[in-house]
Structures are given as C-alpha cells and as structure tokens.
Amino acid sequence: METAVGTENECWKKTYKYINTVNMILDELGNVTARNKREEADKIRIEGESHFLRALYYFTLVNLYAAPYEPEKAATTPGVPLKLTSYIEDKEYEMNPLEEVYGQIIDDLEEAEACLKQTEPVSIYHADLTATYLLMSRVYLYMQDYKNARKYAEDVLSRNNTLGDLNTFNDETGNFLNKSLPEVIFSMGGHQLSTGMMGYEGRRHYDDERPFYISDDLIAAFDDNDLRKQHYIKEEGSYYILQKVRWDSKDHPLAKCTVSENFLFRTAEAYLNLAEAAALDEDEEKAREMIGLLQAKRFAVTPAVNATGNDLIDLIREERQRELCLEGHRWYDLRRYTVCTKYPWSKVIRHVYCDYKYDRASYSYIAYKQRVYELKEYDKAYTLALPHEVTEFQNTLSRNERPERQPVETIEDDETTEE
C-alpha cells in the first residue's frame, strides 16, 4: 500500500504499515515453538493482541476513508482494501465492500476473544479480554446491531463496572484520566492534542499561536453543574485547555500523561454504548439507568433522567459528546448519526482556517486572515478522499472525491503589521 512518491496523508500510510507489522507477527507465530507453559501463554496472548490491533486499525481506516455503515447498503458500499498477508503480492487492490471489512473486523475480534480468554491481563498498555469486548460493542453499535452492541457492553461491565468519581477528585493530584484509574481498560498512543494546547517547557501557547482550540460548541455542551467543565476541560484566561489528559513539562515532560487521549478505552464508553443500544432497541428504562449511573459520577447534583423517545437518544448523544470529548470519538459519531436508521441526525459544522504573519513589534505570529468553511448536513465530505499518491499508484482504487470547498466567509485584518 506504499509508494515511492510524496505522501499526502500520513494516516493511510501509517495505518497500513501497522497492519503489515501485525500480519508479520501473526505469520511468524506459526513458526514459533513454545518451550514451556509460560512461553505458550505468551504466544497465545501475542496472537490475541495482534488480532485486536488489526481489528482496531481496520476500524480506524474504514471510519475515515469509507462511508458510514448502513446495513441495507453495506454489501455494495466500497470500504477499504483488505490485506491480511505479510508478503508482497503482485495484484491490483480494490476497495473491499464495507460489509466484508466489518466482517473481517469481527472475525479478528472473535479470534482475539478466543486467545485472550486463556491469558491474564498484563497492563493497560496491552489489550485484554475486557478491551476486546468494548471494541466489539463499539463495532456492533456502528453496524446498528443493537442486540450485540448491548451484549458486549454488558460483558465489559460484568468484568469492570467502575467509574471514577469527579465529586471526590482533586485536580492538584494529577490528571483525572491516568493509568491508576480503575475505569481505564486500555491505552495506546500519544498526547498530540494536549501538547498542542499547552505548549512546551511548561509555557502555554498564546491565544493566537495555539495549534488546537477547544470549540465553542463543546464548551457550551457543559452546564455549570457538570464537573467535567472543570476536570475534562478547564478555563485558563480567555480560553479553555484540555484538562483530563494534560501535558505539562514544568516538573517533568509527560510526567502527568500516563494514558493517551486517543485509543483510550474505559468503562464510561461501555455505559454509553449500552444506553444507546438499549434506547434504540426499545428498552428505554435500561438506557435511563445507564445514563443516570454515569451522571452520578460526573455532576455535582445528579440530574433526573426522564427523557423518552428521540429526546432520550439526543440526551445519550449529548452525553457521549461530553464524556468522550477529545478522545477521538466525535468525528466517527457524527458520521454514523447521519445514517442511523431509527433516528438520523446531522448538523452544520463551521471551521475557521487562519493565515498568520509575523509581527515584529510583538515578536509573535498574528492571524491576519480568517476563512470560514462549512460542513453541511449529511455532507459527502464526512468521508475522506484517499491520498492522491495511492490512487495514482493503484488506479483500481476509487478516490472518494469530496466536494470542492470554498469559504462561506473571509475576514481580513488590515491593521496587521507586515512581515
């Protein structure tokens, strides 16, 4: 899946590189002979972790470069190419149907389940049976298979139903999300959002220099009774920073980041998956129970959960936005809501792209032009285009052409100091 030309989109290239690494591990395991019971257990665990990771990588790819899953269309909707071998094949790759890609994800997770049932957890940095069940619940939720989504969410909670309590948490002791928090199941990856919002060497970015901003939409999603407004995000001067997994090098680089902000699995998601699956499968009482249990650990005064019908589904979706904010779920959720058979939903998203000039007077970069772009409701741009170099090299792959974007508004500051 790699080419010798420049790379337009690193995500595609890197994820297939990771998949190839997993394929090599799975191929080589067949040549490994365990000398004792401990080595046999390690071999089984590595096989299970490898299947889990391949499922997670394909789940990532298919939710970026393919349309969201619609059960009645999945057999004919293009997904992404499946490559399950480690050796080079002289062939023209094509987009496997979405149904086939999701089928492979489920197959890998079932293999992971069979292996990891035989092993003991190593640490939160290694996938285990609980993490496998949580990913299965998520995958089935995206497939709109609500009975299986519920089943595997319940399997997670039967093994670990712990939730951290923000009513008793003190920010000064560190991040709320950390490796010792019992609700954390699995963690993999880094802290790009945290570093982007905080800066280096303990210095926070000035307002006009930060690579990432917490959106007004997310800030408005929390009311003052919601403790996550203090502990997940936090107001600092004129803006909000990422607080639940923060990077702060004043004492020691990464000392307070012991879990990632992406590829982070925790029990809170199982409560939300179960609530959504139950609500969409006509068990509103169970859905309200799950939301109530989560909110009891997140609000200073627990609100009553009385919503029904579409209002209940709205509440669950809003709760998911708040609880899983800045952990890599929101884009995927917005995509799948557009094709939800029972209650489709979409919204207009506005994004501001800034051009900067260096201001000698203040020794800083200042935004001199802002271009406002909109993602329309049910927009085709919810599916990313394949990288240009990939389709140039392999012309059997469709590019997923996205509509050309033009700014809906341009704002210029004529008083900005010239470079």
N, C-alpha and C positions, 0 to 999 in steps of 0.2 A: 504493500500500500504506500511505499515511499517513492519519491522521485528525486532526480538529481538537481532539479531547478529550485528556485527560491520558494519559500513556504509562505503562503498567505494566511493560513490558520493553523496554529500550533496544536490546538486541541485535537483535531482529527489525527494528525501525525503521531502525537504522543500517545494517544489512547490506543491506537493500533500497535504501537511499539510495545506498550504494556501487555496488550493481548498476546502478542507474539512471544513475549517473555513467559507468560503463563502457559502458552501452548508448549513451549520448550520444556518447561518443568513437568508438565503432565506427560509428555512423550518420554522424558528421561526416567520418570518414576518407574516405568515398566522395566527398566534395566537395573534398578537398584534392588539388591538383596539385603534384607534386614538380618543382622546377626543376633539380635536378641529382641525381647518383648518391647523394650524401650524404643529401639530403632523402628520396630514395626508400628508402634503407636505414633511416632514422629512422621513416618511415611504416610500413614492414613490421615493424620492432621494436615500435613502439607498438601495432600491431594484435595482434601475438603476446602482448605483455604484458597487453593488455586481455582477451583470451580466457583467459589463465592466471588472471587475477584473478577473472573471472566464475565460472570453474570452482571456484576456492578459496572464494569467497563462498557459492555454492550448496552446496558440500560442507559448509561450516560450518552453514548453515541446516538441511540435511537430517539432520545428525547431532545436532541439538538438538531439532528440532520434528517429527521423523518417527521411526518405529520403525526399528531397525537392519535392514540389508538381509538378507533371506532369499531366495535365488534362486527358490525354488519359489512364493513368495508376492509377489514384488516387483511383478508386473503388476497386482495388486489392492490392494496396501497403499498408503494415502494418503501422499504425500510432502509437498512444499510447492508453492505456486503458482510457475509459471514465467512470468517477464516478461522478454522479450528485445527489446522495443522501447523507445525513449526517449520516445515521445509518449503523451499521456493517452488512455486507451481507456475508453469508457463500456460497461463489461461487468461481469458478476458473475464474480469469480475463484473458482476451485475448486482443491482440492488435486490437483495432477498426480500420477499414480501414481509410486511410488518408482522403478520401472524406467525411467520416462520422465525423471525428474530425473537419475538417474545416467547415462542415455544422453546427456542434454544436457551433463553434466559431461565425459564422454569426448569428445563432439563438440568442445567448446571446447578441450580439451587437445590434440586432434589438429590443430585449427586453429593453436593456439599452437606446436605442434611444427613444422608446415609453415612458419610465419613465422620462428621463431627459428633454424631450420636455416640461414637465409640471412643471419643477422646475427652480430655479435661481441658477447660479454658486455660490459656497461657497468660494473657493480659488483655487489656482493652485495645492494644495495638495489633492483636491477631483476631481475625473473625472466628466466632464460635457458633454454637447452635442457636443461641438467642439472636445473634445478629442475622443469621440466615433466616430465621422466622420473620424478623422485622422486614428484611428486604423482600421476602415472599409476600408479606402483607401489602407492602407498598406497590409491588409489581401488579398484584391482582387488583388493587384499588384502581390503578391506572388503566387496567383492562376492563374495568367496570364489572368485574366478577366479585360482587359484594359478599357472597357467602364465604368464599375462600379468603378474601381480604379480612373478614371478621375472624375466621377460624385461626389464621396465623397471628393476628394481633392478640387474640386470646391466648395462643401458645406463648407469645412473648411475655404477657402479663402473668401467666401461670408460673413462669420462671423468675421474673423480676417485675414487680409492680411498684417499685419505689419511685417516689418523686421528691426532688429537693424542695424545701420549703422556704420561699422568699421571705416569709414573715419572721423567720429566725436567722436570716442570713445577714452577715456584716461584710460590706464591700472591702473594708480595710484588711480583711484576712486573705484577699486574693480574688480570683475570678469565680463567679458562680459555677460556670462550666469548667471542670478540672478533672484530672484523672482519678481523683478520690471520690468524686460524686457518685453515689450508688446508682443513679439513673443512667449514667453513661455506660453504653454497651460496647461501642466500637469507635475508634478514631483513626483517621488516616489523612495525611496531607498537612498543609502549612497554614499560614496566617496572613495571607496577602491583604485581605480587607483591613485587618487590624493595623498592619504596618502602614497601609495607605492612608488611614485616618489619623494615625498618631505621629508619624514621622520617625526619625532615627535619633539615637543618642538621647532619648528622653525628651526631645524637642517636638512639640506638636506643630503640624503644618498651620500656617496662617490660613484664614478663610479662603483666600483666592489662590492658594497653592496646593490644596489637598487633592489628590487624585480621585478620591471617592467621597461622596456625600451621602448621608442618610436622608432619604427623601421626605418631603413634607407629608406625603401620603402615609408613610409608615409612622411618622411621629404622631399624626392625627389619629392613628388607629388605637392608640393607648389613651385611656382616660386617667385622671389623677388618682383613682383608687387602685389602679393597676401597678403593682410593684415592679413589673418588668420595665416600666418607663424610667426607673432608677437603676436597675441592675442588668438589663439587657442592652439598652441604650442609655446615654446619660448626657444631660445638658452641660456644656462647657462654654461659657461665654455666650456667643451668638449662634452657636451650632451644637449639634449632637454628635457624640462619638460612639463607636461600638464598645460596649462595656462588658458584655458577658464573656467574651474571649478577647481580652485586650493584650496588646503588646506594649510593654513599657520598659525601656532599657536604662532607666535612671539607676536601678540597682544592679541588674544583670540582664543581658539580652535573652529574651524568651523565657526568663525565669518564671513568669506568671502564665505562660501559654503551654499547658501540658496536654491540651487536646486541640484539634483543628477546628476551624469554623466551617469547614466543608468536609463532606464524607464523615459526618459525625452522626452516630446512631444512638438514640436514647429512648427511654421508655415513654417520654411525653409523646413521641410520634405514634407509639402503639395506641395510646389513649385516643388520639385524634383519628387514626385510621379506623379504629373500632367504632368511634362515634359516627364518622361519616358513612362507613359501610352499613351500620345499623339503621341510620336515618334513611338511607337510600334503599334499604331493604324492608322498610315499613315497621321497624322496631324503634320508634321514637323514644320510648321510655329508657331503653338502654343507651341511646345516644345522649339524652339529657344527663343520665347518670355519669357517663364518662366525662362529659364537659364539666359537670359540677365537681367531680373529683380533682380534675386538673386545676380549675379556677380556685379551688380552696387553697391551693399551694402558691397561687400567683397573685391574689388580690388581698388587700388589707381587710376589706369587708367582702365576703363572698357574695356575689350577686345571685339572685334566684334565676334558675333556668326554667322558663315556662314556654319557650318558643315551640311552635309546631310547624309542620309543612315546610314550605320554602324558606320561611323565617328561621327555622331551625338549621336548615342547610346553610343559609347565609351566616348564621352565628358560628357554625363549625368552621366554615371557610375563613371567617374573620379571625377566629381563634387560632387557626393554623398559621395565618399570616403573622400574628403577634408572637406566637410561641416559637415558631421555627424561623423567625426572621434572620436574615444574613447567614443562613446555613446552607444555601444552595437549593432550596425547595421552591421558591416563589415563582420563578420563570416556568418551571415544569408544571406547577399547579395552575397557573394562568392559562397555559396551553390546554391542559386536559379539561378544564372547566368549559372551554368553548365547544367541546364535543360530548359533554355529559348528556346521555340520552334522556334522563329523567328531569334534569334541570340545567340546561345550558346557560352559560353566563360569560360575558366578556366586558371589557371596558376600554376606554381610550387612555393610552399612556403617553405622556409628554416627556421628552428628554431634551435637555439643553446641552449643546456642544459649544464649548468656549474656545476662542482663539486668544492666545496670550502674547504680550510684548514685554520686553524687559524695561523696567522703569528705573533709570539711573538714580533718580532722586531718592527713591525708597529702597534701592537695592533688592528689588523683588519683581516677580512676574505679575502683571495685572491683566485681567481679562478686558479686551477692547472690543470684542465682537461675540455676541451670543446668537446661535442659530437654534431655533426650536423645531424639533421634529415630533411627529405624532405616529404612534402605532394605533391604527384604527381597530375597532371592534371586529373580531373574527378575521383579522388580517392574515394574509398568507405569509407575512414576514415572521410569524411565530415559528416558522421552520427555517433554519439557517441554510444558506447555499453551501454546497460542497466547495472546498477550496479549488481555486482555478487550476492550480498545477496538478491536482488529482484528476480532474476531468480532461485536462489536456493530455495527460499521460495515458489515461484509461477512458477512452471516449464511449465505452459501453455504459458508463455511469451517468445518470441524469444529474444536472447541477442543482436542481431545486431553485430555479430562478425566483428572486424576490422582486417585488415592485420597486422601481427606482424611487429613491427618496428625495424629496425637495422640502426645504424648511417651510413651515407654515408661518414663521415669523422670524425676522432678523433684527437684532438690537445692537446698535453700534454706539460706542462712547467716543465722541470726537475730541474729548479733552485729554485722552490718554497720552502720556509722554511718549514720543517716538524713540525707537531704539537707536 
